[in-house]
């Protein structure tokens, strides 16, 4: 039957389909024009890169605090309003004073977090008053995570505008920004709230690079302010002290073609960078007087010589607060220098591989996932050394060839038009290695053997190199270039989105982590805790046993296995595991009190009264001795362990 007016029933639907198709084509044309016509300045780049960052890294709305976020935010007393605002310079990354710190001094991320927490609390209080409700405010990670997303997009837009200012090629500029924002190995830094420090440190580095485009009189103050911001965000920004002056030297013919004044600009950048670094160290020592690490207080051996004495003096001046040295988090802690060197090179090669092909991304790589190698040299370490040495040498050679071409043109009296892309590639190759090196465990042993967020600074360099490579290929073989970039970018975006979904909640995170790093004892143990918190003690027990098999000398694995058995009302089976944990960690208050409290709750503590007293005698002056004795003498009065010594419960705020 014909529709009124002589048309068929299918025509309106067909017209609607055609209209939608035409609208889609129009939107596509406008989007293409946006990238092809608009100059990729900061604000032009910000919108699409923010959309990309949000699409890739946004955590699900129901997410909770995961892993280090528990300590950095939920249990951070300063972020939660304990202390004056000005005290931000007197606490560490975790809100602890200098005498209790584990070494991470990053006041600007803490300040940003407290501003967000205060705003969220004020908004909740206002809504409660307006609705006459009485709900209790509970801090959540959503706003803190979105700060990372916005800042990451901001960094991508800054990188885009910086590359545009150097090359004046839209393709290279857009590719650099897209590759940086979509770099999958950065998911941990963007989707994990603790990565705020890395993202803010990267912001300082990019602002310093942009400052190099300013006139000479303004460049110095801008570099100084940018690096000071980066250093107070994360100490990793110290890599900019050599890199920014190098960028000023190499890029001067591009940033200031009429009057490059290379040496003058490099010296000004060096003076500004060094001044920012010195001021940062002096202020940190004044505001945050942490004790010196023990290795810097011991007398130097007579064989140290003048060089050794100078190195010791520099380290004493820098006064790095003591860092934790846990072989579970970093098995290189007790490795000899040769083995540590080989393991560190293997980790570098693997991380660089993740930048190019992020097949496997994990939130944890602790023991024994990255074991100490039995020898220095093997294929992976040789590959790491080749990259560690080869990339900077390739960068230096690329710069030398570009400088030679420029010199020849000037010698022949020709008009000099410097091609920025080789210089950008040269700087990027050097940037990758130099910015990663402090995290490599080669110059010093770090608390962590490996973390994907360590690649936030190096990704600035790799994105520039890859952008130039894809643009070069596309100029010579357009279809092949488009196909290569499309495949590479699709892989990066797909892996980034998949890894960001691992942050749905703590259980999902640790399940994904143990699947990605099945040799990580910490991943299995934390997964077991998450399952146990949801009442699945049988699953917790199985995962506990896997963790203990992987790390048989880990006291937490023994105590937690005992705790699982205890909660299953198998306290007598738990006792041997508790005893082994006590022997391995007699001064760990949390572990000892956790075990003793469960024994008390199960009515089994006093049945082991004699054994507890013998343990106390065998470990004089330890927390085990104190808590075991106190439990025997005052358990009835306290209902077990004195409440002030019980560990903070999961997902709880700071203890009063």
Secondary structure, DSSP 4 states (H G I P E B T S, - for coil): -PPGGG--HHHHHHHHHHHHHHHHHHHHHHHHHHHHHS---HHHHHHHHHHHHHHHHPPPTT----TTHIIIIIT-TTTTT-S-GGGGGGS-TTS--GGG--S---HHHHHHHHHHHHHHHHHHHHHHHHHT--PPP---SHHHHHHHHHHHHHHHHHHHHHHHHHH--HHHHHHHHHHHHT-GGGHHHHHSGGGHHHHHHHHHHHHHHHHTTS-HHHHHHHHHHHHHHHHHH-GGGGGHHHHHHHHHHHHHHHHTSS---HHHHHHHHHHHHHHHHHHHHHHHHHHS-PPBPGGGTSPPPGGGHHHHHHHHHHHHHHTPBPPP--TTT-GGGGS-HHHHHHHHHHHHHHHHHHHH--S---S---TTTTPPPSSS-SHHHHHHHHHHHHHHHHHHHHHHHHHHHHHHHHHTTPPP---HHHHHHHHHHHHHHHHHHTTTTSSS--S-S--GGGHHHHHHHHHHHHHHHHHHHHHH-HHHHHHHHHHHHHHHHHHHHHHHGGGSSHHHHHHHHHHH-TT-HHHHHHHHHHHHHTT-HHHHHHHHHHHHHH-TT-HHHHHHHHHHHHHTT-HHHHHHHHHHHHHH-TT-HHHHHHHHHHHHHTT-TGGGHHHHHHHHHHTTTSHHHHHHHHHHHHHHHHTSS-GGGSPPPTT-----
